[in-house]
Amino acid sequence: MQDIMAEMGQPMKPGQRPSGVFLWRSIDPGIESRIAATLRMMKGTPYRSNGRVIGEGLDCRTSVVAFFDTMYRRERSELVAVPQDAGYHGSELSKRAMKQMIRLSDSREVGSEGYIEPGDIVCTRGNAEDESTHAAHAMIAGIEANTVWHASMDGTAFSRSSLAVGGRVVAVYRPEKQSWH
């Protein structure tokens, strides 16, 4: 961790973990296998603002909820519709929509813990220059270290990406995963 921070130009004391930098932690292999199968099923779903159907169209927020609907084996959850770029503007509607997503995932914030596990929700700022602390984009932590799965407003289909260390992560939410067996 100290080597990573030195590369970023941020000196660290031994044992210190800077804000926004998380370590990766594996979980039960059976749960990881189910997460991987669900993410593979969702892979390639095109981006569609407020889309709700795997294979037909999802946005970042609806893809997270669709993932949890599948993992919890429940019918499709109802969601409030939001404008395509609402998260980038920090509107009250956007904040309510993100809170609804977190509630539907039965998650709790784990930022102070400093770990990301497969199946966690990783929320980031809109871009590297954005100084705000509100979540503008939501992703699902994959089973490989430092990977996330998401639908992006740039039109990218639901796919796997690398999670860059530091800076953009504003919150990590951890669902209760024991029922995912």
C-alpha positions as CSV (number, residue, x, y, z in Angstrom):
1,M,0.0,0.0,0.0
2,Q,2.8,2.4,0.8
3,D,4.3,1.8,-2.7
4,I,0.9,2.6,-4.3
5,M,0.6,5.8,-2.4
6,A,4.2,6.8,-3.1
7,E,3.4,6.5,-6.8
8,M,0.4,8.8,-6.3
9,G,2.6,11.3,-4.6
10,Q,1.0,10.9,-1.2
11,P,3.3,10.0,1.7
12,M,2.0,7.5,4.2
13,K,2.9,6.5,7.7
14,P,3.2,2.8,8.5
15,G,-0.3,1.3,9.0
16,Q,-2.1,4.4,7.6
17,R,-4.7,3.9,4.8
18,P,-5.7,7.1,3.0
19,S,-9.3,8.0,2.4
20,G,-10.7,6.4,-0.8
21,V,-8.1,3.6,-1.0
22,F,-9.4,0.1,-0.3
23,L,-7.8,-3.3,-0.1
24,W,-9.4,-6.4,-1.7
25,R,-10.7,-9.3,0.3
26,S,-12.1,-12.6,-0.9
27,I,-15.2,-14.3,0.4
28,D,-16.8,-17.7,0.5
29,P,-15.9,-19.5,-2.8
30,G,-19.5,-20.7,-3.2
31,I,-20.8,-17.2,-3.0
32,E,-18.1,-15.9,-5.3
33,S,-19.1,-18.6,-7.8
34,R,-22.7,-17.4,-7.8
35,I,-21.6,-13.7,-8.1
36,A,-19.5,-14.7,-11.1
37,A,-22.3,-16.6,-12.8
38,T,-24.7,-13.6,-12.3
39,L,-22.2,-11.1,-13.6
40,R,-21.6,-13.3,-16.7
41,M,-25.3,-13.5,-17.3
42,M,-25.5,-9.7,-17.2
43,K,-22.4,-9.1,-19.4
44,G,-23.1,-7.3,-22.6
45,T,-26.5,-5.9,-21.6
46,P,-26.6,-2.6,-23.5
47,Y,-26.7,0.7,-21.6
48,R,-30.2,2.2,-21.4
49,S,-31.2,5.0,-19.0
50,N,-33.7,3.6,-16.5
51,G,-33.6,0.3,-18.3
52,R,-34.7,-2.6,-16.1
53,V,-34.2,-5.8,-18.0
54,I,-31.0,-7.9,-18.1
55,G,-30.2,-8.6,-21.8
56,E,-32.2,-5.6,-23.0
57,G,-30.9,-2.5,-21.1
58,L,-29.6,-1.3,-17.8
59,D,-28.0,1.9,-16.4
60,C,-25.5,1.9,-13.5
61,R,-28.1,2.1,-10.8
62,T,-30.6,-0.3,-12.4
63,S,-27.8,-2.8,-13.1
64,V,-26.9,-2.9,-9.4
65,V,-30.5,-3.4,-8.4
66,A,-31.0,-6.1,-11.1
67,F,-27.9,-7.9,-9.7
68,F,-29.3,-7.9,-6.2
69,D,-32.7,-8.9,-7.4
70,T,-31.0,-12.0,-8.9
71,M,-28.8,-12.7,-6.0
72,Y,-31.7,-12.5,-3.5
73,R,-33.9,-14.5,-5.9
74,R,-36.7,-11.9,-5.8
75,E,-39.0,-10.3,-8.4
76,R,-37.9,-7.1,-10.1
77,S,-37.8,-4.2,-7.6
78,E,-39.6,-1.0,-8.4
79,L,-37.4,2.0,-8.8
80,V,-37.9,5.7,-9.2
81,A,-36.9,7.0,-12.7
82,V,-34.2,9.6,-12.8
83,P,-32.7,11.6,-15.7
84,Q,-29.7,10.0,-17.4
85,D,-27.0,12.2,-15.9
86,A,-28.7,12.9,-12.5
87,G,-25.8,11.4,-10.5
88,Y,-23.4,13.9,-12.0
89,H,-25.4,16.9,-10.7
90,G,-26.0,15.7,-7.2
91,S,-29.7,16.5,-7.4
92,E,-32.1,15.6,-4.5
93,L,-33.8,13.1,-6.9
94,S,-30.5,11.5,-7.6
95,K,-29.6,11.2,-3.9
96,R,-33.0,9.6,-3.1
97,A,-32.5,7.2,-6.0
98,M,-29.1,6.2,-4.7
99,K,-30.5,5.7,-1.2
100,Q,-33.3,3.5,-2.6
101,M,-30.7,1.4,-4.5
102,I,-28.7,0.9,-1.3
103,R,-31.9,0.0,0.7
104,L,-32.9,-2.5,-2.0
105,S,-29.5,-4.2,-1.8
106,D,-29.8,-4.6,2.0
107,S,-26.4,-3.0,2.4
108,R,-24.5,-1.1,5.0
109,E,-21.6,1.4,4.4
110,V,-18.2,-0.1,5.1
111,G,-15.9,2.7,4.1
112,S,-14.0,2.9,7.4
113,E,-13.3,-0.8,7.2
114,G,-11.1,-0.3,4.2
115,Y,-11.9,-3.5,2.3
116,I,-13.8,-4.2,-0.9
117,E,-15.3,-7.7,-1.3
118,P,-16.9,-9.4,-4.3
119,G,-20.6,-8.3,-4.5
120,D,-20.1,-5.0,-2.8
121,I,-21.5,-1.8,-4.3
122,V,-18.7,0.7,-5.1
123,C,-19.8,4.3,-5.6
124,T,-17.5,6.8,-7.3
125,R,-17.5,10.5,-8.1
126,G,-18.3,11.4,-11.7
127,N,-14.7,11.9,-12.9
128,A,-11.2,12.4,-11.5
129,E,-11.6,16.3,-11.5
130,D,-14.8,16.2,-9.6
131,E,-14.2,17.3,-6.0
132,S,-17.6,16.4,-4.6
133,T,-18.2,13.6,-2.2
134,H,-21.6,12.5,-3.5
135,A,-21.9,9.3,-5.4
136,A,-22.4,9.8,-9.2
137,H,-21.8,6.2,-10.4
138,A,-22.5,2.8,-8.9
139,M,-20.7,-0.5,-9.7
140,I,-20.6,-4.0,-8.4
141,A,-17.3,-5.4,-7.2
142,G,-16.2,-8.5,-9.2
143,I,-14.6,-11.6,-8.0
144,E,-11.1,-10.7,-9.3
145,A,-9.2,-8.2,-7.2
146,N,-9.7,-4.6,-8.2
147,T,-12.4,-5.3,-10.8
148,V,-15.9,-3.8,-11.0
149,W,-18.8,-4.5,-13.3
150,H,-21.0,-1.6,-14.5
151,A,-23.0,0.1,-17.2
152,S,-21.6,3.4,-18.2
153,M,-23.3,6.5,-19.6
154,D,-20.8,6.5,-22.4
155,G,-22.9,3.8,-24.0
156,T,-20.7,0.9,-22.8
157,A,-22.6,-2.3,-22.3
158,F,-22.5,-3.9,-18.9
159,S,-19.0,-5.1,-18.6
160,R,-15.9,-5.6,-16.3
161,S,-13.5,-2.8,-15.7
162,S,-10.4,-2.2,-13.5
163,L,-11.0,-0.2,-10.3
164,A,-8.3,2.5,-10.2
165,V,-6.9,2.9,-6.7
166,G,-7.5,6.1,-4.8
167,G,-9.4,9.3,-5.5
168,R,-12.7,8.5,-7.0
169,V,-14.3,6.0,-4.6
170,V,-16.6,7.9,-2.2
171,A,-18.5,4.9,-0.6
172,V,-18.5,1.1,-0.5
173,Y,-21.7,-0.7,0.6
174,R,-21.7,-4.3,1.7
175,P,-24.9,-6.4,1.4
176,E,-25.6,-9.4,3.6
177,K,-24.3,-12.2,1.5
178,Q,-25.0,-15.4,3.5
179,S,-28.4,-15.9,1.9
180,W,-26.7,-16.0,-1.6
181,H,-25.6,-19.7,-1.3
